[in-house]
């Protein structure tokens, strides 16, 4: 019986691999001069990338690109990556964006990644307006993701946002890493990162200097992990605010440094009826302040390996209407009522 051997030689000419497609915003009309409105060019790049069934990259070269309010909306056919070597600049006149509440928004997207880049919100004019107590618009946040999933933000710098720098709202599976936030220590409402109504969010290696909360945690947030956080100036890491809001649970802060901040980690509740709750929160190597309502006290708080120092002065802890447990090194002594 004879044997037939079939040999197939696969070469680069016989097998085609789909390479990611790149859209350069300059090729689509953007100008990095800081003066020409490049909003339309960015939208063209997004429309092309979002419509592509394969993975695409939107590339922003070095330069300063003026953007007005812009909405990148899904659902896209494939994954889209923003590779940013330049700076995106908001209009210098704060009134242009001031009443919109938003500058750059991603809505209903999946698998979007942002690597590098600088967002310059040019918010100093609005801060000055608010300082004089004139009639001022509330302001626009710099970057917001809403109703989205599988989001990665790496190496992004946000500076001088009018109000919140980065907002994660009603999202799932979000990773923020090596994010830098900078704003004046007296800039109002300039929270560094705000997470609300979202689950499975990880924030690591973040350096945040701002005039409000470094990280603020709104209602409906679950499974939030924060590690290697440098905060200050700012108001610290804060949970909770309004009445009748969804609860917050499974929040972890690990290896955080607070320098020149008003607080370390704090949980805020109001002395009025509320359906909100905080469960499964822990702190590591941070100062924690619990000031809770007698009608809606805080419970189930865990302190593990907390070492708080305050220069040469004695450190202290503060607990009002709060209970929980502490183990490992806890300095100063835990004030939680078990």
Secondary structure as GFF3:
##gff-version 3
##sequence-region A 1 338
A	DSSP	beta_strand	21	24	.	.	.	ID=ss1
A	DSSP	beta_strand	33	37	.	.	.	ID=ss2
A	DSSP	alpha_helix	39	51	.	.	.	ID=ss3
A	DSSP	beta_strand	56	60	.	.	.	ID=ss4
A	DSSP	beta_strand	64	66	.	.	.	ID=ss5
A	DSSP	beta_strand	70	73	.	.	.	ID=ss6
A	DSSP	beta_strand	80	89	.	.	.	ID=ss7
A	DSSP	alpha_helix	95	98	.	.	.	ID=ss8
A	DSSP	beta_strand	102	107	.	.	.	ID=ss9
A	DSSP	beta_strand	112	120	.	.	.	ID=ss10
A	DSSP	alpha_helix	124	131	.	.	.	ID=ss11
A	DSSP	beta_strand	141	146	.	.	.	ID=ss12
A	DSSP	beta_strand	149	154	.	.	.	ID=ss13
A	DSSP	beta_strand	157	159	.	.	.	ID=ss14
A	DSSP	beta_strand	166	169	.	.	.	ID=ss15
A	DSSP	beta_strand	172	177	.	.	.	ID=ss16
A	DSSP	beta_strand	180	182	.	.	.	ID=ss17
A	DSSP	beta_strand	193	196	.	.	.	ID=ss18
A	DSSP	beta_strand	199	209	.	.	.	ID=ss19
A	DSSP	beta_strand	215	217	.	.	.	ID=ss20
A	DSSP	beta_strand	222	231	.	.	.	ID=ss21
A	DSSP	beta_strand	237	239	.	.	.	ID=ss22
A	DSSP	beta_strand	248	258	.	.	.	ID=ss23
A	DSSP	beta_strand	265	268	.	.	.	ID=ss24
A	DSSP	beta_strand	278	283	.	.	.	ID=ss25
A	DSSP	beta_strand	288	291	.	.	.	ID=ss26
A	DSSP	beta_strand	298	307	.	.	.	ID=ss27
A	DSSP	beta_strand	318	320	.	.	.	ID=ss28
A	DSSP	beta_strand	322	331	.	.	.	ID=ss29
###
